Amino acid sequence: MFPKMTGDSDLRRVLLARSLRAFGDGYVAILLPFYLVRLGFEPTAVGAITTATLLGSAFATLALGRFAQ
């Protein structure tokens, strides 16, 4: 199911891109609520916006994965 690590440069690029994207998603998931609170948003709105952001990211990942096959 998973490709073997053969030293292939394409595989390394894909893994690097996935790692950077995961880091970016995690970074935004932590910083976004703090930023929204500083802007004066209510806790319910902060939760809704953060949830929508994470769901949108998950949906985009699933959609791109589905079309990439």
Helices and strands as residue ranges (DSSP letters): H 9-39, H 43-68
